[in-house]
Amino acid sequence: MQEDTIAAIATAIVPEQGSIGIVRLSGSQALGIAKQIFRAPGKQKWQSHRILYGSICHPQTRQQIDEGLLLIMQAPRSFTREDVVEFHCHGGMIPVQQVLQLCLECGARLAQPGEFTLRAFLNGRIDLTQAESVADLVGARSPQAAQIALAGLQGKLAVPIRQLRQTCLDILAEVEARIDFEDDLPPLNEEEIRDRLQFVLAEVTKILATADRGQLLRSGLKVAIVGAPNVGKSSLLNAWSRSDRAIVTDLPGTTRDVVESHLIVGGIPVQVLDTAGIRETEDTVEKIGVERSQKAAREADLILLAIDAKKGWTQDESEIYAFVKHRPLILVINKIDLASPDRLSYPPEIDRVTHTCATRDRGLDRLETAILETIRSENLTASNLDLAINQRQEAALTRVKTALECVQTTIEQALPLDFWTIDLRDAIRTLGEITGEDVTESVLERIFSRFCIGK
């Protein structure tokens, strides 16, 4: 158990909008601090896992700061496995800040980012994969991302990683036993060792295949709508996002900056960027907008090249296409209510084409289908996943895979058993880094610095 007691605001505070604010404490003094500043009328019992109603008051002046609830969770039946109390008070800046200040004046210190979850990890409440899943769940941008994070929180990644590590430990024990007691034990069954190593390697490879999916679910897909002026890019964004984020007129060059909207497509967060029409212009402001459009196109994961069905493919489209053709691309033929798209000609290498009429909400379902098909064809996704690893876990598992392949090479080259143990130990140590069984302080600092204060 930690020596000091930490405190922090555990809810997002939005001025004039929050209805409830929570101040959380964890540590040996948590309950004592609560008793100093919380007045519970009547005969309410100060027992673990009970909720008390009362007033929060200054311990010296007795001035009432707020009224609210006090939740008590004594060790070890708490998230951190320490004594934890939570003040549930009125939301807004002032009440929660005043309650937090009282807690600090009574002996608590302000928690560092992620320190509550760090204590849960250090006290054996959760492992490192579960801790990272807490951050992923808080930051989830789609229901599917939340489900993946919840699966990690429930140990669906930790369990197979521990099993693979145990298999490697068993293999290492057999090899080292032959090194130390060669004369007393039967010869090592190399074929069995190969099979077990191959099994571990196959499982590691399977888990590694979820990395791209995990990155996609966490960060989302950045999609840029590009095209010449007045082809309906802003109308497409408005119809797709069911909002009026972008100004729509018949005048070319209306959009002067990149307009952004966030959508969910097939469970995947999508950041859609409506860019200014790309063209040569002498207008200083519009020129800046065109430059920003080009920058957005360079950084996008997927390009939606919009053209006008009535005007067709012109020299403007050819110039824009030359700029974006090296990116994953879908040709969006818009305004199909004005002309049939079937007779349009465009570069034959463009194999992903969809038709829309943004002003009448036509073709948007087909557009989303085309986006999902593009994601799959670009190997950005894997199907039927119940877990997805993050970048740190991917890097560690890549090292594990390399180490196991080195062991296999060592066996094939008939090198002494001592050489087998070098890479086996490396694989075991790295698998331990993933769950936190073998992890350095610098790694922990890097992971928990991403958390918000109060989590």
Secondary structure, DSSP 8 states (H G I E B T S, - for coil): --SS-EEEE-S---TTT-SEEEEEEESTTHHHHHHHHEE--TT----TTEEEEEEEE-TTT--EEEEEEEEEE-TTSSSSSS-EEEEEEE-SHHHHHHHHHHHHHTT-EE--TTHHHHHHHHTTSS-HHHHHHHHHHHT--SHHHHHHHHHHHTTTTHHHHHHHHHHHHHHHHHHHHHHHSTTTS----HHHHHHHHHHHHHHHHHHHTTHHHHHHHHH-EEEEEEESTTSSHHHHHHHHHTS--S---SSTT---S-EEEEEEETTEEEEEEE---------HHHHHHHHHHHHHHHH-SEEEEEEETTT-S-HHHHHHHHHHTTS-EEEEEE-TTTS-GGG----TT---EEE-BGGGTBSHHHHHHHHHHHHHHTT---SS-S----HHHHHHHHHHHHHHHHHHHHHHTT--HHHHHHHHHHHHHHHHHHHTSS--HHHHHHHHTTS-TT-
